[in-house]
Structures are given as C-alpha cells and as structure tokens.
C-alpha cells in the first residue's frame, strides 16, 4: 500500500503555524461572522417575571480557552474585587460549570455567584482550561442584567454529535491509560512516557484554521479529541493532552503560550524545579513514522529560547512573551535548571523511545556513522546498557554515503522491531534480547540508494516507509504487520509441575502465531483458613482441607507471644479439633497449615478471646424465681435470657461481672420458666447451660 505525504517540512510548518494561530486569533477576537462581543440585542427577556431588570444575552469571549485555539492571556480585571471573588470561588465554579456541560445542560443558573460581565470570561475560561477533555462545546453565552451588569445565566450550545464524541474520547483516554502504566515510574519518566506517546502517534495538523461555524463551533484541531481520536492536532492539542495526563499522574505541570511564535507547550516541575517540554516541536512536521526528537524535552527557558531563535529568522526574539497558565500544584517560576540537557540517555536520540517492564529502549548512532546501537536504560539505577549493535550504511542514489544512522524502533508486546537501511528485524525481549531475526529485506525489490527511513504509527496503522530520500518526499509504505494485542489460544501443558519441580505451559497467539512458554509454579498445598468458636470445653477450631495433604499442623500463640505447635493432626480429611488447654480471659491466635512429605502450605491466622461456659441454676423462692451462677473467667458481664413455657427466649437483664444472681419477680404459679446466662465481653460471647423450673 502507498501513502501520500500530507505534511509540510519543519521550517514551513513553523511559518504556517503563525498563519494558523493568527487566523484562529482573528476568529476568536472577531468571531468570523459573529463578533466575540456581539451587540446587546440578540435576545431580550421580560423583566416583569424577574427581580432583575431587562436581561440581555452576550456571546462569551473564548480567546483564552485552549480547546478553541486560544492562548494564555492576562486577566484585565485581575486587580478588581470582582476578579478576586471569581478566583476565591474558582473550584466551586469549575465543578458546577463542568458538571453542567458533562450533562449537556443548555443553561446554568449562576445568579448567586456574584459574576459580572467583567469576570465571567475569566471564570468560564478557567473552568474549561482545567478540563481539556471537554471538547464538545460549540460556544457559550451569558444573560446579564442590563442595569447592574450581574450575570444570571450561562448558556451552552453543543456540537451536533457531542455525545458520540464524548464517548469516543472517553474510550481513547481509557486506551491510553491501559497502554501507559505510570505506577512505578519516576516523575521524569512519566513526562517522557507521554512525550513519546504524543510524538509517535500524533501528526501535526497542517490543514489550516477553519472558519468558525456558529452552529457546530470549531473542529478538533486544537484539542484532545484531535490528538487521541483523529491522531491529528496543532500545538494546543499536544499541550492540553500532555497537561491532562501529567495531572492525572500527579506531576506538577502547566501550559505555556507565546503569541510571538503563536505556539503552546508545557512546563513541568520535577524535584522542585521547573522545566519546559515542547512535544510539538519534538514531532517534526515532515511526519516520518518513528521519528521523535528530544531537543525540547526537559530544558531550561534559556535553552528553549536559544533553540527557538535558531529555528527560524522569524523568531529572532525567541519566546520572550511566554505566559504560563493552568498550573497544577504549585506556582511556576523561571526554569533555569539544565541538568537534563546533557548526559541523559535520550540526548541525541532522534527516534521514539519505548518503555517495557522498567526499561526504556532506544536506538542511536554508535561511535562511527556506520554503527548503530540499541540501548536499554533503567531509571531505578541510572544504567544505560547496549543490548544489540550492528553496522549499516545509508547510501544516496548516487552511491555516496549519507554518514548518518536512520534506524528506527517499534515495540509490539514482547517484540522490539528495528530497521536498518535494508532490513526489518526483531528481538524477542522475553527470550534473548541480544539476538535478532530478520523478517524482511527490501533489496529483493529495491536497488541500493532506496532505503528504509521510517517505521511506526501513521494514523492508526503501523507502517514502514521506503524512499530514495531521508525526507521521504517520494515513498512506498507497507504494513509492519506487528501484533498489537495477542489473542492466546488455550495453553498446552508441556511439563506437569510437582511439589518439588516447576512445570511449563505453551501458548500460541491466534492473531500472529507467536508462541510463549510460561513457567508453572511448583504445586502448593492449599492455604488453610481457620475458624474459631468458644465452647464449654475450650476453643473449637475448624478449617478447610486439601486431599493432597498428609495432615495438618496446628499452631497457637497466647497474647502477643510466639507461635507454638500444639498438635499434629493426621489425615487429609480431618477438619476440626477442640483446644481444651485454654484459660478464660486470654486471647489465643491460631494458624493451621496443611503438610505432606514435600512441603507445607500457607495459613491465615484467626484470634479468639476465650470465655468459658456459664451454668445457670433456677430456684423457687417466696419472692419469685432466683437464678444464680458462678463467675465465669473472662466475662465482663452477663446477659440473662428467659423463656415462658414453649415461647421464645428474650433477654430480660444485663448485669456486670460481679453479679452472680438475678431475682425474677414476674412469674406466675403453675408456669414453667427456662433460663440461661450468657457471659460476654464486647462482641465476644461464651457458652451457657440452661435451667428450668415450674413456679409454685
């Protein structure tokens, strides 16, 4: 299959970007056919139905909303009491606004917020920018009291397919979270993970700004939907997406913009110091699959500025007017630290770096232009190890050497693909990371001077680009055929595990045919969970059994003492015993482990506070029935239960531990009564024996 080159060169891209954002800035400021500040006559409301004067509708200012192509702007009313009010309640406002939008509500009552026409744009902008996942709003407006300037309602209009787009974006976000697990990553590698994701999967959108449509709003070239669903966006989309995921991962970050270069990027805080990260400019506009620069990754502002000036004569001032907003966690201060600009494993790497099981895999030129090396780096120990080396030379069509390595990596499951000028090969990281298997040789079709220059994502496809020029102005494209999601068939046990040796099981992917062998652990006896219960004879123990066991070993500790083996029970089916050697008022903890001649199983402990049995005695007296008992060790009190005839037992009295008698005066001659006394402490109860008497 072939692909048409749809992107501009990097230099042209940056010139074009001035035009793109310039157009959207004009669109924001003047609204195309609809001005940002429309005439106050669009919609009027009858004031007779309200305590307010005449309500007028005004189009909302979106010049600071990043999803709409806006940039970080200064708040003109930042010193006013109105702006202070808005800032103090920003979290409350944010929650209410985003909550309404997520429910696709057309109107939000804000009459109690104290908003005015001076601060409403600031409030809405702050809320929207804090939630870049909200991409389906076409525009907003507000209704305000003409007399006081107080804003009463916010109104939102949505794109026609807003609900579908929300579902699509939610699914795309879930997929990214599935692919990128930052749980055990350090902050710098979390930033790197999302940087590599953006530069490897997103193409810079060179389609140009489209005119604002009052019904459908703007397209998605500025937001997360463009990045994650369409795989195409301008700088705002890159910056918003990076900020969104860094915030979710707990990395302090923000969004930076410069009107001079018409651009947006990110700032991040690592170890208390701020750095700049520009994934857009690290993703060259001449989009070659697998190409990813690291020139703008974790750099100081001075370095960012100097590189910007060097990029084009049009940028001779650099990013002098940089503004930073959307800062999450902390306050941005000038980024001066340069520790990540030298001596890092990504320095000088011009291809995507992939993460797998604690290691980062990269490919770069070796000591000479004809050598390449594949490295793996661990953030945990800072060691960069070369796992594979090779020699290859990219030749021009006239046979002269280009004196540069263009090899690329692509990771799919356990397979690390790489390409030379003529070969595509792969390394099985699960089996042997120092051995490669060649799977394709382009010299079967192409002559010297035509080489592989790209490999990786292009849209939703994983492709290989073959061209006679590094810029790939003319190219042929082929599917790599990498399996991105294994579908394993039922495993075949090739060696049965025993209690003394491991086994193995073989699996085969029905999608690609890849096979893997999985080690089966040695057999284990079941983990035993013991249950305890107080009885009159002691503490009763019961447990689950394992037919492969010879028997069970019962361990006990008193209080916080050490465990002691108190009994060995033979027989795999035996499941209970009574520990008679217990004393009331003490806590005992038990563990029971299954055993055989090869091994012993695990166990789960269970504690039991022991209270013995209370025996009740009932005796007729002239005043009623007297119930008596002896003190029971471990009891904090007693609950006295009574049953009349064949009725039901009811608790008639609760007494303290010192009490050993109870006189029941509520009795009738000729009636049989049955009593029992339950000893207890907290929620733990002992056992009891009943006593009956016929009152006369």
N, C-alpha and C positions, 0 to 999 in steps of 0.2 A: 504494500500500500504506500501511497505517497501523501505528503503533507505540503501545503503551500505555506511559504514563510509569511506570517502575518504581522511580525513585529518590526519596529524600527531599530536602527543602530542605537547604541547607548547615547552618543552625543546628540543625535536627532531626537531621541526620546526626551532628554532633559530640556531641549529647546521647545519641543512640543508640549512638555508639561507646563511650561509657562503659559502657553496658549490655552491649554485645557483648564487649568485652575483659574486663569484670567477670565475665561468665558463663564465659568460657574460663579466666580465672584461677582461678575456683572449680573448673572442670572439671579444670584441671591440678593444683591443690592437693589436691582431694578425689577426682579421678578419676571423677566421676559415681558410677556403681555400684561402681567399683573404686578404692580409695584409692591415692594416689601412693605411699605406703609400705604395701604390703599386709602382712598377717600372715605371719610367717615359717614358714608351714606349707603353702604352696601346693605345693611339690614337694621331696621329700627323696631323697637318693642314698645308696646303700650305701657306707659308708666303708671297708669291708673290701677294696674294689677300688682304693683310692687311699691315698696317703700323707697325705691330708688327713683331717680329722675329718668330721663329718656336713655335707654340702653342702646349703644351703638356697637357694631361689630368692626373689628380691625384685623387685618391679616397679620399673623405673627412674623416676627423677624427671625429668620433661620440662618443668619450669616455666621453664627458661632456654633451651629450644630454640625458635627463632623460627618454624620451619616448623609447629610445633604450636600457635602462638599465644602463645608465651612472651615474656618481656621480659628485657632485660639485667638480671642480678641480681648481687649481691655474693657472692663465694665465702666461705662461713662458715669454711672451713678455710684461708684464704689465708696464715696465718702458720705453718701446720704444716709439718713436714718432708715429710709425705705430699703436700701440695699442691705444695710445691716440686719434688718428684720428678715429679709429673704435668706441671708447667709445663716442666721441663727436657726432657722427652721428648714434648712435645705434637705435634711434627711427625711423629715416628715413629708415635705412637698414631693420629694423624689419618689417615695414609696406610693403616695397617692396618685401621682401622675402616671407612673409606670404601671401601677396596678390597674388603672382605668384603661390605659392603652392595651395592655395584655388581654383585657376582656373585650376589646374593640368597642369601648363605650364612645358614643358620639359627643358626649358633653360631660364636663366635670364641674360641680358646684364648688367655687373657691371663695365665696363671698365673705367667709370668716377668716380668710388668710391675711388680709391686710395688703393684698397685692395692688399695685397701681400700674398705669401704662409705662412708668419709668423702670420698674424692676421685673415685670412679667417675663420679658425675653430672657433675662438672666436666670430666672427660676426654671423656665422650660428648657433652656439650653443646658443648664447644669444637670437636670434630671435625664435628658436624652443622652448626653455625653457619658453619663455614668452607666448607661445600659446600651452599649453598641449593638446588642442583639436585637434591639427594637428597630427593625428595618422596614416596616410595612406601613408607616405613617406617610401619607401623601403630603399633608400640610397641616398647620394648626392656625387657629384664630382665637380671638377672645372678645367677650362682650364686657363693656365697661360703662359706668355711669358717666354721662356727659358732664354733669355738674361737678362731681368730686374727683373723677379720674380713677375711681376704685374699680378693680376688675371683679366681675361677678361670676362669670363662667369661662372655662376653657373649652374650645370646640376642636375636635379632631376629625379629619377625613382620612380614609384608608385606601390603599390600593385595591383594585377590584379583586385580586387574588390573594389578599392579605393573609387569610387563614391558611391557605395552602403553603405560602412562602414561610410562614412561621413554623409549620410542621417540617418543612424541608430543612430549614436552618437548624431547628432543634435536633433533627436526626443527624445532620452533618456535625454539629458540636459533639454529640454523643459518640460519633465515629472517631473524631479527633481524640477525645478522652480515652477511647479504647486503644488507640494506636500509641498515644504518648502517656506513659505512666511515670509521673514525676515523684512518686512516693519516696524513693531513696536518693533522689538527686540533690546535689548542692545547688545554691541559687544560680551560679554562673552556668551550670549545665542545663538548668531549667530554661534559662534565656536562650541558650544555644539550641535546645530541642525545638523551641518554637521558631527560632530564626531559620533553622534548616527546613522545617516544615513549610514555612512560607516561601522560601527561595526555591524549593524543589517542586512545589505543587501549584503555585500561582503564577500566571502570566500577567505582565503589566498591560493594562488595558489602553490600547492606542487608538480606540475608536473615536475619541474626541467627545467633548461635552455635548450633551443633547439638550435641546430647549426644554425648559420646564413646562410640564403639562398640568394645568390647573385641576384636572380630574384624576390622573394617575400619578401625579407627582414626578419624582426623578427616577432614573433607572438605578441599578445597583452597582455602578462602577466605583462608588465611594464607601461601600460598607461591607460588613461581614458576610452578607449573602453573596455578594460578588466573589469574595475570597473563597468561601467554603463550598458554595453550591455551583456557581458558574466558573470557579477557578480563574477568574479574571477581575482585576481591580486596579485602581490607581493608589497613590500613596496613603490616602486616608483609610482605605480598607485594610492595607497592611498594618498600619499603626493601630487602628482600633482593635483588630483581631489580636495582635500581639499583646496589647494592653489588657484585653478581656481575659486571655488565658493566663497571663502573668498574675493578674489579680486573683484569679481562682486558685492559682498555685501558691499564693502567699508571698509573691515577690513585689516589694515596693516599686512602683513604676508610674509613669505619666506619659502624656503625649506632647510633643513639641511641634511647633509650626513656624515657618518663616514665609512671610509674604514676598520677600525679595526673591527667593528662589521658588516660590509657590510650591511648598512641599510640607509634608508631615512625616514624623518619625517618632521614636520612643526614647525616653530616658528611664534608666533602671538604677536601683540602689542595691549595692552588694557590699556587705560589711561596713555599712555606714557611709559609703562613698558613692557618688553618682557617676553614671557613665551614659554615653549616647549609643544607641543601636538603630541603624537605618537598614532594615531588611529590604526596602525597595531599591535603594542604590546598590545593595549587595546582590540584587537579582537583575543582571543587565537586561536592557530592553531587547537586545537581539537574543531572544529567548532560545537558548540551546539546552535541551534536556540534560539535567545533571549538573549544569553549571551553577556555582554558588560562590560568590566572593565573600571575603571576611575582612575587607578594608574598613568597614564602618561598624564593626562589631566590638562593643565594649571599649569605646575610645573616649578620650577627653574632648572637651569642646574645642580646644586649640587644634587638635589633630583633625577633628571633624571639619573645622573651618578651613584649615590649610588644604585638605583634600578637596573640599568643595571649590575653593578658588582655582585649584589646579585642573578641575574637571572641565571648565569652560571659561573662556574670556568674558562671557556674560556675567559670571559670578565673581567679579573681582573684589566684591565686598564680603564674600562668604555668606554666612548665615547670621550676620550682625544683628538682625532684628528678631532673633529667636524668642518665642514666647512659649512657656511651659504651662500646661493646664492638666486637668483631670488627674492630678497627683493623688495616688492612693497610698496611704501610710507615710506620713512624714511631710517635710517641706523641701522642695527642690533647692539645691544650692549649686553654684557653678561647678561643673565637672572638670576637675584638674588632674585627677589621678591617671597615670599612664601605665600601670602595672600589667595590664592585659595586652599591651600593644607590641610587646616583644617577648620571646621565649615561650610562647604558648603553642600548643600543638596545632592550632588552627591557623597560625600566622603563615601566610604564603600559600595556603590551600585554596584552590580555585574551583573545587568541586564539592558536591554535597557530602556532608559528614553524617554517618548513620550510627545510631545507638542500639546496642543489644546486650542485655544481661550485664550491665555495669561497665561496658566498654564502648568507646567511640572509635569507629573505623573510618580512616581517611586514606586518600591516595594523593601522592605528590611526587614531584621530580626528585631524583636522588642526587648524588654528588656530581653527576655529569648529566648533560642534556639527553643522553641516550638511555638513562637509567630511570626506572620508576620504583617506588616502594609503597607497599600497603602497610599502614600502621594501625595499632590499636592503643588507645590511651585510657587510663583509669584515673578519674578524679580523686578516688579514695587514697591513692598513694603517689599520684603525680608522675607515674612511669609511662613513657611512650615507647612501645615495643614494635619493632618491624617484624611482621609475620610472613611477608612474601615480597620478594624482589624480582625484577626482570629487566631485560634490555629490549628497547624498541626505538624505532626512529620514524617520525612522521616526515614524509617527503612531499615536496611540492610537485606539481605536474611536470615541471622541467627536470625533476630528479634532484634538486637541491634540498638539503636538509633544513627543516624549519627550526631546529635547535630548541624545541620545547616539547614537553610531555602534555598530551591531551587526554590521557586515560581517565576514565570515569568509573565510579562505584554505583551499585544499586543493591539494596538489601531487600530480600524477599524471604520471610521466615528465617530459616537457617542457612539459606544460600546467599553468599556475598558475590554478586556478579561484578566483573570488571572487564574493561575492554582495552586492547592495545590498538595500534593503527589498523590491524587486520583481523585480530581475533576477538571473540567474546568468550570468556571463560567464567568458571565459578568455583568458589571454595565452599566446602561444607564445614561450617563453623562448629557443628556438633561432632564431626568425626575427626577431621585433620585440617587445621587452619593454615598449614604450611604446604598444602598440596592443592593444585588447581587442575580442573578438567576443561579443556577447550571444547566448545559446543558449536562454534560457527567460524568459518574462515571466509572473509569476503573476497579473497583472491581467487576463489572459484568463479567469481563473476566480474570483479573489478580489477583493473590494472594498477600498477604502482602509481602513486600520486593521488589516488582516490582512497580516502581513509575514513575510519570511524571517528567522529568528532563529538558525538553526543549520545547519552543513554540515560533514560529516566522518564519522569512523567511529562506528558504533553497533553493537557486536558486530563481526561480520566484514563488515558491509555499509557502504557509503559512501552517506550519505543527506543529504537536505535536509529541514529541519523548517520548516513554515509554521504560524504560530499568531497569535492575536489578543492575545498577552501575551508579554513577554520571558522569563517563567519557563516558557513552553510547557506550562502545565498542561493546555491543550487544544491539540491539534496534528494536522496531517496530515503524513505523511512520504512522501518519494519517493526513489527511487534517483537518485543523481547520474549514473550511467552512465559514470563515469570508467574508462578503460582502465588497469589497474594493471600489465599485463605485455603488451607488444607482441609479436605474432607476425608477423614480417616475411615477406612473400612474396619470391620471387626478384627480385633487383634488375634494373631495366631501365636499360641504359646509354643516356643521352640525349646524351652527347658523349664521343667517344673521346679518351683522353689521348694526347699525343705526347711526344717528348723535349723539346719547347720549351713546351708548354702543358698545363694541367690539364684533366681531363675531369670528368664528373658522372654520377651514377647515382641513379635514383629508386627508393625502396622504399615499399611500402604495407602497413599493418597489416591482416591479415585479420580481426582482432577488432573494431577500431573504425573502420577506413578512413583513419586518419591517414597522411599521406604525408610523407616527408622526402627531401631531396636531399643526397646525400653527395658531397663533392668527391673526385675521384680524382687521386692524385698524378701528376706528370709521370712518363713512362716512365723507368726506370733500367736501366742495364746491370747484368748480374749481378755480384755481389760475387765476386771471384776468390780462391780458397784455393790457395796454392802448396804443393807438397810438395817436399822436398829429399832428396838422396841423394849420398853420396860415391862417386865413380868414379875410375878410374885417370887419366882425362883432366881431371877437375875436379869441380865440383858439378853434378849433374843436377837440373833443375827441371821439374816437370810441374804442370799446372793445369787447372781446369775451363774450359770455353769458353762463349761466347754467340754464337749465329748472327747477332745484330744488330750485332755489333762489326765494326769495320774491321780491328782488330788488337789487339795487347797491348803495354803498356809495362812493361819490367822495371826495377825499382829495387833498388839494393843499398847497404847500408852496412857498413862494417868496424868491428867492435867497437861502440863507442858513438858513432861518428861520424855525420855527416849522410847522408841518402839521396842517391844519385846515379842518374840514368837511365843504365843501361849498355847497353840495347838496346831498339829498337822492332821488334816482330815483326808483319809484315803478314799478314792472312788470319784470318778468324774461326774457322777450324777448327784452326789451329796450336796445339798444346797442350804443347810442350816445347822445351827448349834445354839446352845444357851451358855453364856458366860456366867457361872454361878459365883465366881470369886470377886464380886463387886461389893462396894460399900455405899450406902446411901449418902447423898450429899457431895459426891465426887463426879467429875466429868471424865468419861473414857472415850478415846478415839480409836477406831478400828480400821484396819486395812486387810483385805483378803486377796491373795494372789494365787492364780492357778499355776500349777507346775507340772513338768514331766521330766524325763531324764535328760532333755536337751536344753530346756530354757524355762524361764519363769515369766509369767505375764504381768501386765501392769495392774494398778489398783487405784480406786478412788476412796478417799477417806471419808468417814462419817463419825460424828461425835454424838455422844448421848450422856445427858445428865441423869444419874440414877436416883430414883425414888422407889422405895420398896412398896410392899403391899400393906394396906390398912384393913384390919379385920374389925367389922362393926359388931356390937352386941346390943340387943334391944331388950328392955325390961319394963314390965308394967309397974307404975307407981300410982299413988292416990292422986297425983297432980297431972299424970299423963304418961307417955312412953319416954323412958330415958334411954338415949343412945349414947354408948361410950366406946372408946377405942384407946389403944396405946399410941404413944408418939411414934411417928414414922420418920426415920432418919432421912434428912434431905428435903423434907417438906417445909414450905414456907407458910402453908395454910391448908385448910380442908374445905371441901365443898360437900355439903350434906344433901343427899337426894332421898326422896320419899315417894312411895307408890301406894295408893289405896286400892285394896283388892286386886283386880286384874287390870287396873288402869296403867297409865304411863308414868315413868319416873319424872319428877320435877325437882330442880334444885331449890331447897327451902331455906338454906342458910349457908353463909360463907364465914368461916372463923379463922383466927390466926393460929400459928403453930403451937402456942402454949395451951390452947384449949383442947380438952380431950372428952368433953361431954356436951350433950345437947338435949334439952327437955322439950319434947313435942307436946304441947297442951291441946292442940287442935285435933283431938281424937274422939271417937265415939265407941261406946261399949258394943261389943259383938262384931267389930270390924277388924279385918286383918290388914296389918301395915308391914311393908318391907322397906328396909333402909340400906343404904351403903354410903360410905365416907370415902371420897376421892382425894388423895393427897396431891398437892400441886406446888410448883414453883414457876412463876411466869407462865409460859405456854406449855411447859412440860408437866405431865401427869404421871402418877404412879398407878398401881393396880389396887384392887379392893375386893373384899368379900362381903356378901350381903347377910343381913339378919332380918328375920321375920317374927312378928308377934301378933297375937289376937288380943285386942284390948278388952278387958272385962271390968 
